[in-house]
Amino acid sequence: MNEPLLQQTRRHFFRDCGIGVGKIALASLLAESVSGPTSSLANRAPSPFAPKAPHFPARAKRVIYLFMAGAPSQLETFDYKPKLAELEGKPIPPSVIKGQRYAFIQPDAAVLGPRFKFARHGECGAELSEVMPHLAGVVDEIAIVKSVHTDLFNHSPAQLFVNTGSGVPGRPSMGSWLSYGLGSEADDLPSFVVLKSGGNLSGGAAMWSSGFLPSVHQGVGFRGQGDPILHVSNPKGYDGRAQRESLDLIRSLNQQQLSRVGDPEIATRISAYEMAFRMQTRAPELMDFSQESKETLDLYGVKAEDSGSFAKNCLLARRLAERGVRFIQVYHAGWDHHSNVEGGVRKQCGQTDQACAALIQDLRRRGMLDDTLIVWGGEFGRTPMVEASEALGRSMGRDHHPQAFTMWMAGGGIKPGISVGGTDELGFHVIENPVHVHDIQATILHCLGIDHERLTFRHRGLNFRLTGVEEHHPVQDILI
């Protein structure tokens, strides 16, 4: 019987392995002659962000997702229902609301009519609210989906569902799946960047979490002014050489630990340190809007005093897209209008409409719209019934409505100037071409050349995917 492995000495190993020290040394020399010196594991290991081939030819290379957190009212923006004006103040028919649950109102609450005028725009003749005049100017570039529906009717789980495919924390976000599946075209910026404006987000950081995927694919939150990430700049008296020497030492120690325990999170840590070092040269240039013309700043509505505004984030999203970032998530909170839906929607459209349209125009003139997918939408819609509560100080608002809401897409892989899907005359139920949130996710992946059923990760004995286990499909009617 052979000696147990742990009892063998190095001499025994070289005696019995059948290769010999000379051959091992020669192999090492030949390896260095082909691939260069192997001085560090970080240099030998492939980058987790290295670009990967899609499942099939892709129309889009990157995504800019404009997430309107709080749930915009589709009835004040895209889905005009004159019947609601006729029935205002009257209860919804019992047959319509049977079996429905709501967060704050009773199902038999009175009808609330649209608060704004609508008009048709562009060659496509899409109906838009008067509070979106800038988007009306580019409506021939977008595809409007009026029949989206979701499974959840409270903000936090519904926001998680749209972003991660699950209503509970712990699942990888869409940006993490794309970083994992496709890598990145940027070697000095993260593959997945998060920008925020408008206030707090109910779903929190779980919406850009990497979940059970390697943590290197986590979304990286950027600030709207100064250094995009805190402490990316060196303190005074600490020059680049000192930092490089410090990082080399830290990397050496991490590599020793990685070789001993094989924990992939240590490789993530090594990669993160190196990415941070490269970002220190890239970040100042990225955030320097003085390179942009006054015409471009005016197009987006960016003002000198802006500090992390939606307009500034949209312009920053375009700059990130130019530099190869795969997924740019732009969150804008403040759409939760349980009271004064008219004033709330007017205010939010005033903060977002110009920049949304500008992003489309800017990408088009730079030749980037055809390979950049833009997505706009929230977590669910708003009820046709009014919300009013003296106890809560609410009036003339709308409650959560998961049964039907509107999203739009533009750019890479999407047919321009089209509207699909439809709801009943009250805007209550989808009656034409229903589109589940998982279908939206499958559509986004399809535009980037990914079969949503094949993008999986083995976790706890199961193959997980963004779109869950039930049957879902890309929305073919809006695909080129």
Secondary structure, 3 states (H helix, E strand, C coil): CCCCHHHCCHHHHHHHCCCCHHHHHHHHHHHHHHHCCCCCHHHHCCCCCCCCCCCCCCCCCEEEEEEECCCCCHHHCCCCCHHHHHHCCCECCHHHHCCCCCCCCCCCCEECCCCCCEEEECCCCEEEECCCHHHHCCHHHEEEEEEEECCCCCHHHHHHHHHHCCCCCCCCCHHHHHHHHHCCCCCCCCCEEEEEECCCCCCHHHHHCCCCCCHHHCCEECCCCCCCCCCCCCCCCCCHHHHHHHHHHHHHHHHHHHHHHCCHHHHHHHHHHHHHHHHHHHHHHHCCHHHCCHHHHHHHCCCCCCCCCHHHHHHHHHHHHHCCCCEEEEEECCCCCCCCHHHHHHHHHHHHHHHHHHHHHHHHHCCCHHHEEEEEECCCEEEEEEEEECCCCEEEEEEEECCCEEEEEEECCECCCEEECEECCCCCCEEECCEEHHHHHHHHHHHCCCCCCCCCEEECCEEECCCCCCCCCCCHHHEC
